[in-house]
Amino acid sequence: MAVKLNENLKYNFLSSDEPPVRDERVGGCIAYCGSCAGLRGDFKSGCAHAQNRKFSQSGGCQLGLAVGIINSLTRAVTIIHSPLGCCSGLAGLSGVRKTSRLSRGLSAEEQTFIHTNMDELDVVSGGLDKLRRAVIYADQEYHPEVISIVNGCVPGIIGADIDAVVRELEPQISARIVPIHCEGFKSRFVSSGYDAANHGILKYLIRDPKEYPQLTEEAQIKYDFQKKYRTSRTVNIFNVGSNSNGDEVELSRLVSALGLIPKVVPLNSTVDDLDHLGEAALNVSICATHDDYILGHLKERYGTEYLLDVLPIGINCTNTWIRKIAAHFHLEKEAERLIEQENRELKEAIAPFVEELKGKKIFVGGGETRILTTADFYKSIGMELVGIKAHNLDRFVENLLNDIDDPNLTVEVAAGQPAEELNTLNKLKPDIYIGHAGANGWVTKLGIPNIPLFGASINYMGYSGAFELARRAARALKNTNFSKNISKYVGHPLTDEWMNSDPNNNIVQGSRF
């Protein structure tokens, strides 16, 4: 029996300055290497939550995920409050933001990062004077609508009260100031960064929408009626940093085909867009890992129902996504007509690719929801799924895990950890790898052709996304000389001793945290 993904989860944390970390609020698994059946058993017994590694390579930091959300907002300045190192990996985000906005027809808006560059003296004194100056400078120099303060590990460790600075400066600053508590040391789950950013948006950015000038009684009645009708048909589609404009266009097309009004939020939104988040009949997540915190709190605030169940990648999952939205509006017949037409056209279009891909071995690695739905699609068109690797696994994908019909499927759970992944891939020898950004270079050194799991300019979601997934995989397998030559002439740095070992020997229970 399917379990409700957010069963027993609470969404009442906005009275606090910061949200609880995922370790406390959701739990889950960050370290595993074995069979799917074994992982299911560990989830049932609770052992999956207590596993870790004897040795760990570098993984992600929740600060990066938090910045990815808050950095997307229109007319925003981001202040990184930390020593300089926390900003060293963020330079590329400016280009990502610019590309993302231009692809959506929005103004490019050069991204502004301000860094407080904390030093040893600031660790002793707290560094809050630097932060005050940075906030005032950002407001006076750039006149943004949003100033976000992203808190790094050092101010978190010394207990610097950035929220007190926000309360002190709010009356003096025209922008909305948003403190983001995303100190990396606090959580083993990098996905805690999503909650940190959404907590700041919920508490400091979303306000009651501006009232229009006084209307005549007749005009006010007409306006109120139109607003009520529009709200009753509006579906907020919550986007994520890994989806493209093509994904948003495709999902909006499908919602519109049901006679509903799609609205894509919150990434790339203005503060006015955020103020109107409550004007929708349904909030729809395309990634529960990304959205449960904000959608749960929006229901508490506005009473808006929401869906977390499925990421619309591939035929089966897109069908399910449409049916769940339609059911909320009692549009089941319209949904079935739409699904029948789209499925018929899509299956005819991908038939040549299906013939080329049938029987090929595939391995998928990346974020938990995306890899399981992507794997489901490739398996549905006849490919052999030999393994998956998730950054973490938690309650939001337990239903998807239970749907896997191969109890012996290899499952690895690791954020980063390329040595473990290469060891696993070397044993499984897939024909093609579909993976998260950053992994593809390592995989190429094994001679395995690969394509990215997501991309800012590539459509992956909905029916058109399913076509692209099939087309791109087939194209990658037509000529595999590049990866073969890289493997032959470059190779990887790992020893034969490691590659011949069992990566499961690196997993330990409970004692090392």
N, C-alpha and C positions, 0 to 999 in steps of 0.2 A: 504493500500500500504506500502510495506517495506521501511523503512527509511535507508539510508546509514549511517552506524554506526559512521563514522568519518566526516560526513557532517559539514562544516564550522569550523572544527578544524584546527589550524595552527601548523606547525612544523618548527619553525624558531627561536629556543631559544638558539642555541649553542654559540651565541656571549655573552651570560650572564654566570656568574659564576654558577648559579643554575637555575633549572627549576621552572616554576610556579607550585604551589600546585594544586591538583585536584579540590579543592574548586573553584578556579578561572578558571582553564582551561577546566574542564569537568562538574563539578557540580554533583548533584545526591542526593540521599536520604540516611540518616544514622539512621533514627528513624521512625518506623511505626509499627502498629499492627492493622490489620483489614482484610478486604476482598481484593481480587485481583481486583475486579471492582473499589473499592474505591481508590486503589493505582493508577490504570490507570488514573482515574479522577484527582488525585492529581498531577500526572506527566504532564497532559495536561494543568492544571491551573497554574503549577509552585509551588504549595503548598508543594509538596514532598521535594523540596530543602530546605525548611525553617523550617522543623520539628526537634525537639530535645526532650530531656528528663528533667523531673523535678528532677529525681534522676538517677544517672548513676553509675553502677559498673565499675571496671577497664576494659579497652578494650586493643587493641593492640597499638603498636608504629611503626611508619614507619621505624625507625632505624632497627628493626629486619628484615623487608622485604628487605631493601636495603642490609644489610649484607648477607642475604640468597643468593642474586645474586652475589655480588662481591666476597664473600667468596668461591664460587665454582670454581673460575678460577685456572688454573694450575700454580704452582710455585708463589703463592701469599702470602703476609703478610698483615694482617689487623691491622691497628692502630685505636683504639677507643679513640677519643679525647673528654673526658668528665670526670665528677666525676665517682667514681668506680661503682656506682649502675647501670649505663647503660650497663655494661658488665656482670652483675650478671646472666642474663638469657641466656647467649650465650655459656656457657660451653658445652652444648649438641650438638651445631652445629659442633664441631670437629668430634664427632662420626657420625653424619649424613653425613658430607662431606666424611669421610673415607668409610662408607658403600656405599655411592652413587658412588664413584670412583671405588671401588673394583668390584661392580656389573657390571660396564661397561668395565672391563678389564684394567682399568687405574692404575697407581702406587698409593699407598695409600696416600703418602705425608702427614705427620703429619701437622696439621693446627697450625699456629702460630698467636696468638693474642698478641698485645702489647697495654697496657693501659697507658694513660698519668696521670690518677688518679688526676685530678684537685682538688685543695683544695681552702680554702678561700683566701689565698694569690694570687693564680692564677686567681681568679675571679677579683681581683683588678688589677693585672699586665697583664692579658690577657692569660697567660699560653702558649704563643707561643714558649718560650725557651724550655720548656719540649717537645713540639711537634717537634721542630728541632732536638733535641737529639734523639728522638724516631725514626725519619725517617733515620737519619745517622746510628744509631745502627742497624736498620732493614736491611739496605743495606749492611753494613760491616759484620754483623754476619750471615745472612741467604742467601745473594746473590739472592734475588728473581727476577722474571721478572716484578712483579707488587707489588707496595706498595699502598694500599688504605688507605685514611684518612677518617674515618667515624665521622662526626661532630654531637655531642650531643646537648641537649638543652642549657646547660650553656654557652658554647662558642658562640652559636647562639644568645643568649639573650644579651651577653656583646659585640657582634659584632667583635669577634676575626677573623682576616683576614687570614684564612688558605690558601686561594688561593695565597696570597702574599708569604707565606712560600713555597708553591709548586714552584712558579716562581723563587724564590731565590735559591732553592736547585736543581732544574732540571739539571743545567749544571754540578753539582757535583756528581749526583747519576746515577748509571747505570740502575736501574729499572725505569719503567714508573710509575710516581706518579699520583694517582687519588684521588682528593678531592670529597667526597660525602656529599652533604648538605641534611641531612635527619632528621633535628631537629623536634622532635615529636610535639612540641607545635604549629608548624606552620600550621598544617592541621588536620581537623576532619576525613580525609580519610586516613587510614593506607596505602592504595594502592598508595599514593603519594611516598612511599618508592621505588616502582618499577621505577617511573620516575627519582627519584634522582640517583639511581644506573645506570640506562641506560644513563642518561645525562653524568655522569662521563665516562662511557665506550665510548660513542660517541665522546666526546670532547678530552679525554686524551689517550685512548687506541687504537682506530682504526686509523691506519696510512696506507700510501701507501705500498703495499707489496714489499718485497725485490726483486730486479732484479736479474735474474740469470746471471752467467758469460757470456761473449760475445760468441755467437754461430756463426757458419758459416751461410751464407745467406740461404742455402738450409735448414739447421737445424732450423733456426729462422722461416722460412715460415711454416715448418711442425709444430713447437711448437705453433705458433700463431693460426694456423688452429685448432689444437687439443684443445687449450684453449678456442677458440671461440665456438666450438661445445659443449665442456663440459659445458661451462657456459650457453649455450642456452637450455640445458636439466637439469640443476641443480635446485633443489627445496630446499631452506633452511627451515627446520622445526624448529621453535623457541620453545625450551623446557621451562619448568617452574620447580620450585623447588618441586612441588607436584607430578610430574610425575616420573615414575620408568623407569629403563632400559627396562623392558618388554614393556612399552608403546612406547618407542622410537623404539624398534625393530619392533613392530607391525606396527606403522605408516610408518616406512621406508620400510617395506615389501609391503605395499599397494601402496606407491609411485613407488617403483621399478616395481611392477606388471603392471604399466602403461607405462613402458619403460623409466622412468625418473631416475635421479640420486639424491637420498636423501642425505642431509647433516644436521646433528642435531647440532644446535648452540643456544645460546651462553654459557649456563651453562656448566661447565667442559671443556671449551675451553682453548687453549693456545693463546698467543698474536698473533702468526702467523695465527691461525684460524680466529681471529677477523680481522686481516688485509685483509683477503680474503673474507670478508662478501659480498663485492660488486660483486663477481663472481658467480652470480646466476640469473636465469631468473624470479624467483618468490620467494618471502618470504611468508611463511605461518605461521600464528599464531594459536596456539591451545587455546589461552585465550586472548581475546581482552583487558581485564582489565590489563593484565600483559604486553602486547606488543605494544599497539598502538603508544606510544611515540617513541620507537626505530624504528619501522617499518616506521612510517611517516617520520622520519628524514633520514632514509636510502634511502627512495625514493627521498627525496630532494637532497641527496648527489650523488647517483648512478643512479637514475631513475628506480630503481627496483620496479615493481608492487608488491602488497601484498594483502593477504586475511586475514580478521579479523572475518569473519562471524560466524563461528561455532566451538565449541569444539567437537571433534570426540568421543563422549561417547554414547554408545547405537547404535541400528541399524539405526534409522532414521537419526541421526546426522552424523554418519560415512558415510552413503550414500551421504548425502549432501556435506560433506567435500571432498569426492572423486570427485563428479561431478563438484564442483567449481574449483578444481585443474585441472581436465581434460579439462574443457572448455577453460582455459587459453592457453593450448597447442593443442586445436582442437582434443582432443582424446575422444570425447563423446562416440563413439561406443565401444572403448576399456573399458571405464569406466562402461558402462552398462553390458558388458559381465562379468566383474569382480564382480560387485555388485550382479548380478543374481546368480553367483556361490557361493559367500560368504554368501549371505542371505539364500540360500537353505541349505547349510551345517550347518550354525549356528542355524537356526530354528529347524532343525532336532535334533541337539545336545542339545538344551536347553528345548526341549519339556517336559521331565520329571520334570524339575524345574518349568516350567510354570504352570503345573498342581498343584504343591504344593503351589505356590505363588498366584494363581488367587484368587481375592477377598480380599486378606489381605490388611490391612491399613498401609500406609507408610508415614513417615515424613522425609524430607531431609533438613539438615542445613549445611551451609558453604559458600564458595566463590560463588558469584552470577552466573557466567557462568556454573560452575561445577554442582551446585545444580539443575539448571533448565534443563540441558541436562541429568543428572542422573535421575531426576524425570520423564522426558519424556520417558526414556527407561522403567522404572518400570511400568509406566502407560500403555505403549504400549504392555506389556505382561500380562495385566489384573489385576494389582494391583490397589488399590484405594488410590490415593494421597489425603491426608487430610490436608497437610500444608507444607510450606517451610519457612526456615529462612535464610536470606542472611546477610553477614557482611555489605554490602551496595548495593544499586541498582543505576544504572546510564544508560546513553544512550546506552551502549554496550549490554544491555539485554532487551531493550524496545520491540524489535521485538519478543523475546522469551516470554516475559510477555503477549504480545498481542495474541500469539498463544494458550495460556491457555484457554480451553473451559469451565472452571468452574468459573463463576464470583464470587462465594461465597467462593472460596478456601482461607483458612487462610494464610496470609502472614505476617511474622515478619521481620523487618529489624533492625539488632543490631549486632555490633561487640562486642563479649563477651556477657554480660548481661544474665548470666545463670538463674537468678531469674525469669526474664520475660519468658525465654524459657521453664523452668520447669512448670510455671503457664499455659502456652499455651498447653504443652504436656499433663499435667494432665487433661485438659478439653477435648482434642481430643482423647486421649488414642489410639495411633497407635499400631499396632502389632509389628512393627519394626521401628527403627530409623537408618538413614544413616547420619553420621555427621563428622564434622571437628575434628581434633585432639584437645583434651582437653575437649570436650563436653561429650564424651562417659561415663566418670565416673559419671557425674551428672545424666545423663539419666538412667544409670543402677540403681541408687538409687530410681528411680520411678518404677523399676521392668520391664522396657522396654528393650527387647533384641536389640542389635545394632551391626553394623559393621562400620568400618572407611570409610570415603568418599574418602580417598586416602592413599597411603602407598608407601614407598621407594622400597619395594620388591614385590609389588602386581601390576598386570596388570589390568588397568581399561579402557584403550582406544582402539578404533578400534573394530573389530569383536571378537577377542580373549578376549578383555576386557569386552565386553558384556556377553560373556559366563561366565567369572569369577564373574561378578556382580550378575547374576542369581544364579550361584552355591553357592556363599557365603551367599546370603540372605536366600536361601532354607536351607542351613546347619545351620544357626543361629536360624531358627525357629523350627528345629527338636527337640532341647532340650533347653528350656528357664529357667531351674531351677536355673542357676547361678544368673541371674538378679532378679528372684523372691526371692531368699534367701538373696541377698544383700538388697533388698528393705525391706524384713521382719525384718532383724536383724540389719541393719545399718540405713537406711532411710536418708532423707535429712534434712538440718537445717532450712528450711523455715517454717514460721508460718501458721496455718490454715487461719488466717485472710488474709494473702497475697495470698495464693493459691486459695482462694474463691473470690478474687477481680478481676476486669477487668484490664489487663495490659495496655489497651489502655488509661486508665486514667493517665498513667505516661507520655504520649506523649503530647507535647505542641507545639504551632505554633510560630516560629519566635523570641520570645523575649529573650530566654535564649541560649546564645552561649558562 
